[in-house]
């Protein structure tokens, strides 16, 4: 099993198919997890700016999971599309349906925000 890389307390980066470890972690601690947000960003700081209450709540614990998606790994046809992953909150200006066709965008992150209760 590949464990995600910790970027900061409560913020991790890892492959999309490894997201299930979050549920396992919560079960071990007898906690429940609620999916809060999903979207696309350029970096985790944009998530904290867009949703400032994530760091501000003292009674709630939030967890952010990022999955990098790079243009160079995309096939010429098909591949990763913007509209399937929620709102883009980054600084770039996507012009095409597929990431492969975006010449100005090298990498984005799919993000999931969870509340742990």
Phi and psi in degrees as a GROMACS rama.xvg file:
@    title "Ramachandran Plot"
@    xaxis  label "Phi"
@    yaxis  label "Psi"
@TYPE xy
-95.8992  118.082  UNK-2
-86.6005  144.124  UNK-3
-63.4098  156.747  UNK-4
-88.5653  131.157  UNK-5
-79.8463  124.028  UNK-6
-95.7287  -31.0866  UNK-7
-169.12  162.902  UNK-8
-52.4567  122.96  UNK-9
80.0872  4.68716  UNK-10
-129.483  121.441  UNK-11
-130.417  151.742  UNK-12
-121.899  133.004  UNK-13
-169.11  175.42  UNK-14
-67.0901  152.028  UNK-15
-57.119  -40.1922  UNK-16
-76.8795  0.154072  UNK-17
-99.8637  4.53069  UNK-18
-62.5164  -24.7657  UNK-19
-61.0956  -20.7604  UNK-20
-65.1103  -23.2415  UNK-21
-61.5083  -45.8195  UNK-22
-62.1619  -41.3821  UNK-23
-63.682  -41.0043  UNK-24
-60.9394  -43.7331  UNK-25
-68.1876  -38.9061  UNK-26
-61.5414  -39.8137  UNK-27
-61.593  -31.9094  UNK-28
-99.4706  11.2177  UNK-29
54.3267  43.4304  UNK-30
-118.645  158.48  UNK-31
-107.697  156.81  UNK-32
-124.009  136.957  UNK-33
-121.694  129.06  UNK-34
-75.9825  125.208  UNK-35
-105.219  -55.3375  UNK-36
-138.927  156.122  UNK-37
-142.686  145.003  UNK-38
-177.831  -164.996  UNK-39
-131.155  138.327  UNK-40
-144.831  175.858  UNK-41
-95.5519  -25.5317  UNK-42
-163.862  163.742  UNK-43
-70.0627  -22.9928  UNK-44
-60.7562  -32.4242  UNK-45
-65.5653  -33.3161  UNK-46
-66.8949  -46.392  UNK-47
-64.4286  -32.4215  UNK-48
-72.773  -41.8767  UNK-49
-69.9544  -35.3341  UNK-50
-125.208  69.9402  UNK-51
-62.3052  -23.5627  UNK-52
-66.3952  -17.0313  UNK-53
-58.4526  -43.0026  UNK-54
-88.6937  -17.9397  UNK-55
-83.7345  -25.7975  UNK-56
-71.5683  130.953  UNK-57
-94.6697  -25.409  UNK-58
-91.9788  -2.93249  UNK-59
-125.153  145.586  UNK-60
-113.682  124.012  UNK-61
-112.534  154.794  UNK-62
-137.173  129.957  UNK-63
-114.699  131.105  UNK-64
-122.175  122.725  UNK-65
-112.032  138.124  UNK-66
-122.161  118.063  UNK-67
-73.76  139.591  UNK-68
-126.637  118.779  UNK-69
-109.514  146.37  UNK-70
-64.2861  -40.6415  UNK-71
-62.5781  -22.429  UNK-72
-89.2341  -0.434376  UNK-73
-87.2703  143.474  UNK-74
-73.2122  159.99  UNK-75
-65.2092  -30.454  UNK-76
-124.322  138.71  UNK-77
79.2907  -149.643  UNK-78
93.2435  -159.975  UNK-79
-76.3837  131.138  UNK-80
-120.361  144.582  UNK-81
-59.858  -49.1841  UNK-82
-67.8315  -13.0654  UNK-83
-84.5962  -6.70875  UNK-84
-122.754  17.5169  UNK-85
91.9767  -174.061  UNK-86
-68.7742  137.752  UNK-87
-89.7323  122.554  UNK-88
-110.97  12.9027  UNK-89
-80.7179  -174.516  UNK-90
-95.0281  -11.5049  UNK-91
-79.6986  175.085  UNK-92
-125.9  83.9415  UNK-93
-58.0132  136.169  UNK-94
-117.039  -11.4064  UNK-95
-128.88  163.821  UNK-96
-70.8642  -37.9037  UNK-97
-107.257  141.981  UNK-98
-60.1195  -35.2018  UNK-99
-53.9619  -34.6814  UNK-100
-83.5723  -8.11633  UNK-101
-82.5034  105.95  UNK-102
-79.4715  -18.1671  UNK-103
-98.927  -2.45457  UNK-104
-122.258  114.868  UNK-105
-90.5772  -36.3243  UNK-106
-152.775  142.317  UNK-107
-134.513  171.26  UNK-108
-125.233  133.365  UNK-109
-80.7926  134.428  UNK-110
-124.65  146.833  UNK-111
-126.27  133.325  UNK-112
-115.536  129.968  UNK-113
-120.047  148.88  UNK-114
-106.335  131.194  UNK-115
-104.429  124.382  UNK-116
